Amino acid sequence: MADDPRTRLLGRYKRTFGNAGAKAIIDSVRAIVGTEHLPDGPERDQAIAALQALHDPNADPPTPQQFSSLEQMIRMARPSPVVQEGRPGDVRPGFQSLFPTWTTFRDTFQPFASAIGRIEKPGDNGIGTGFLVSASTVVTNHHVLDDLSSGTDQLGPGQAFINFAVEFESNTFEDPVPITKVKAIHQTADLVLLEIRDDPPQAVRKPLPISANLPAPDDPVVAIGYPFDDPVNNPAFTRVIFGKTFGTKHAAPGEVVKVSKSKGILAHDCSTLGGNSGSPVLSMSTGEVVGVHFGGRFLWRNEAADCRVLKEFLESHAG
């Protein structure tokens, strides 16, 4: 059965590592994310046991813990390169075979990179991500607004900003752009529209295009945002994926894991942390927005409001 957990996990594993054996998946993760310090221990051993069970049709299915550990190894092969001068960074050997359209995506994305910014309070290093859908309108999550407004769902001048120029080792400096008011709040999805001051250089930024079509499971996607260091998560794993470049713009590739049309939600496996709330999830093939990331669990599951919900929201509040 196509939706059998064993079949689906084996498919995800083969897309990521081919037919490599247990030792090779560890070496592949090390090569892709560029570290010699991949944590050993129970997670690795359980992943190896799961892999052995998946390759043996006569073996018992992997245990839930083994499933989880192998899934973590797949997620750890999802690096998160920084964006510099509007261009996602180079990747390690072995990555190109995972996502052969990465090079084309980098070129497609670059003209739109400056439309994605870090949402900040005054004097703060940021609490989330937002992106332009018009010269004066930013999309982010409702829970980001909740933080900005202390739960009031209202904003006035001076309460919040979006900084479009926070990139790793960038020579470009821009003042954060004031967020002037709340334009609309979605009644059910974790989405809001915020108005920003429409001055240059915002006027020359290219808003992100929104896809008219939902993605399919296994489609390659990229979450663009500002991951922050999170002490709740295992630092050994976060350093493997994100290095030490927290709070700057990252482009995290992954796959669509599930599409729930009735709920307007898609699940993806791009590497994200706190700060990625409000990140656009882009099709790696077209560069269009297919979702807006709103939450998940590190190295396990991420969720996004899908592009159909976003497009209807924008159309209902056009003008």
N, C-alpha and C positions, 0 to 999 in steps of 0.2 A: 504493500500500500504506500502511496506517495507521501501520506501524512504520518506514517509510522515513525516514531521518534528515532529508532535505530537507523532506518533508511535515510532520514533527513540529516542526522548528525554525520553519518558516513559520507553523504554527499557534500556537506559543508567541509568536512575534513579533506576530502579528495580535491575539492576546488582550491583549498588553501595549500596543501602539502603534496598533492599528487598521490603517488603510491608509496611514498616514503615510509620507512619503518619507524619504530619507536624512538631510537636514538636520533634519527634524522629530523624528526619534528622538533626536538629540543635544539638541535644545531640550526635548523631553519629559522626558528624564532630568534635565536641569538643573532644570526646574520641579518635578518630583516630589521630588527629594532636596534642593532648595533651595540650589543653589550656582551660582555663575558661573564656577567654576574646574574644570569637568570636564576631566580631562587630555586633551589632544590627542596626536596621534602615531600610531604604527603601529596600535594597537588600533582607534582610530576609523576610520582609512582601510580597514583590513581588514574592519571591520563594514559599512561602506558598500559595499564590493565584494561582500560576501556577500549583502547585501540586493538589490543590482542583479541578481545571478545568480539569486536565488530568485524574483524577479518576472519573469524572462525564461525562458519554458519552452524556448526554443531554446539557451539558454546552457549552458555546462558547469557541473556542480555546483560549489558553493563548495569551495575547498580546505579541508583540516582547520584550518589557521590562521584562515581566514575564518570557518568555523563557530564556532570558539572565540571569536573577537573579537565576533561578533554575540551569541553567548550571554552574553558578559560585559556587553554593553550591556543585555540583558534583565535580568540579575542586578542591574545598577546601578540599575534602576528598582524595586528592592525596598528601600525605606527601612527604618529600624529605630528607630521612635519610642521615647522613654523612657516609662516608666510612672511616673505621679505620683499619689499618693493612690489607688493601686490601679487607675488608669484609663490605658490607653494614650493617648499624646498625639495631638493634632490632626495632620493630614497636609496636605501641600501641594496646591495646585490640580492637578487632573489625576489624583490618586491614586484618588479615589472611583470613577472610571470603570474602574480596574483591578480593584478589589475593592469592589463595591457593598454587600457585607454587613459592611464594616468598622465602621460606626456601630453596628449591632446587636450585633456581637461585643464591642465595648467595654463595652456595658451587661451582656451575658451574663457576661463575664469578671470584672468588678469584684468580685463577692462572693467569688471564689476567688483573687484576686491575692495575698493574704497567705499562701497555701499554698505559694508558690514562694520559695525562699531561696538565698542565696549560701553555698556550702560553703567553710569556712575552716580553716586551721591556726591555732594560737595566735599572735597577733601578725602574722598574714598578711592580705592584702587579698582573699584568695579564690583558689580553684583550679578551681571548677566550680559547677554548679547542681544543686539537688535539689528535690523537691516531695513534699508530703504525700499519701499514699494512705489514711492513717488518722491518728488523733490522735497516734500515737506512732511512725509508720513513714514513712520518707523513701525515695524511689527516686532513685538516681543511677547513674552508670556504674561498672563494675568498675575501669576505669583511673583514675577519681577516687579510689576506695578505695586503689588501688595507690600513688598519690601520698601520700595521707593516712597510710598505714601503713608506708611505706618497703618495700613489697613483701611484708609479712607477712600481709596480709588479715585482720588483727586490730586492734581498737580498744578502748581503755579510756577511762574518764573523763579529760577534760583534753587528749586528743589531737586532737580535732576538734569543730567547731561548725557550726551552720547559722544564718545571720542572715537573718531574714525581712523586715527593715525597711530594706534598703538601696535607697532610691529617690532619684532626682535631686531635689535641693533640697527634700528632705522635712523636715517639722517634727517627725516622729515618731522617737523613739529607743527601741530595745529592746535589751536585752543579747542577744548571740548565745546560742542554745540549745545546750547540750551534746549531742553525739552519744555515746551510752553504749555501744553495741556493734554488731557486725555480726550481722544476723539471718539473712541468706541471700545466697548468691552463685549466680547462674545458671551452669549448666555450660557453656553455649555462647554465649549472648548477652552483650553488654557491659552487664549489669545487676546491681545489688546492692540489697538492702534494709537500711537502717540504722535502728537504734532511737534515738529521742531522748527526752529527759526530758519526760514528759507532764504539764506544768504549764500553768496559764493564762499567756499568752493562747493557747497552742497548742490548748487544749481547745475554744476557740470558733472556731478556724479551720475552714474548710470544705475537706476534702480534695478533690482534683480528681477528677471522674468519669472513668471509663475507658470508651471506646467499645466496644460489642460488635461493631462492624462495621469492617472494613478500609476505608480510603478508596480512591478510584479515582484514576487518573492525571488531572491537571489540577484536582483538588479544591483549593479555597483553604484554606490552613493558616497557623498562626502559631506561631513558636518563641519561647518566653518564657524569658529567661535573662540572664546577666551577662557580656556580651562584654568581654574585656580587650584592651588595646592590644597588638598583636603586631608587633614590628619585622621579622619575616620577610616580612610582607605589605607591598605598596606603600602607604606612608602617604597618598599622594594619593587612592587609592581608599578606604581605610578612613575617612578624614576626610569624604569625600563622603557615605558611608552612615551612619556612626556619630557624626559630629561629634567632640566631645571628652569625651563622657559615658561613658567606659569604666568598667567595674566596677559600674555601677548596672543596675537592672532595665530591660530593653528588650523590646518586643513586635515581632517581625520577621515581616511577612506574606510569603507566597509561595505556591507551588503544589506539589502532589505531582507529581513527575516520573516516578516508576516505582514499582511495587509488585511485590516478589519474594516471592510467597507461600511458595514452597518454602524460602526462606532466612529468612523472618520479618523482612525488611528492607524499608523504603521509602526512596526517595530524594526529597529536597525541595530547593527553591531559596531558602529563607529565608536572609537574611543572618546569618551566624554567624561568630564568631571563637573563639579559645581562651577558655575560661571558660563557653562555652555547653554544654560537655559535661554531660549529664544534664538538659538543658532539655526540658520537655514540649513536644511538637508538638501543637497543638490544632486541631481542626476549626474553621474560621471560621464555619461554619454552626451548629454545636451547642455549641461550647465544650468538648467532650469531648477527652480525650487520645487521639490516634490513633497516637502514636509517642513514643519517647524518643531524642532526638538523641545520637549518640555520636561523630561525626567527619565529616571531609570536607576539601575544599579550597576556600579562600576564592574566591568569585565563580565557582565551577565546579560542585561537587557536594557535597551533604550527605547523610548517611545516618542512619537512625534505626531502632531496634528497633520493630517494629510492635505495635499494641495487642493483637493476639491473643497474641503471645508474652508481653507484659507481664501480661495478664489471667490466663493460665495460671500464670505464675510467682507472682502474688499468691494465687491460689486454692490452689496447692500448699503455700503457707506461711502460710495464714490462721490467725489465733489468736495 
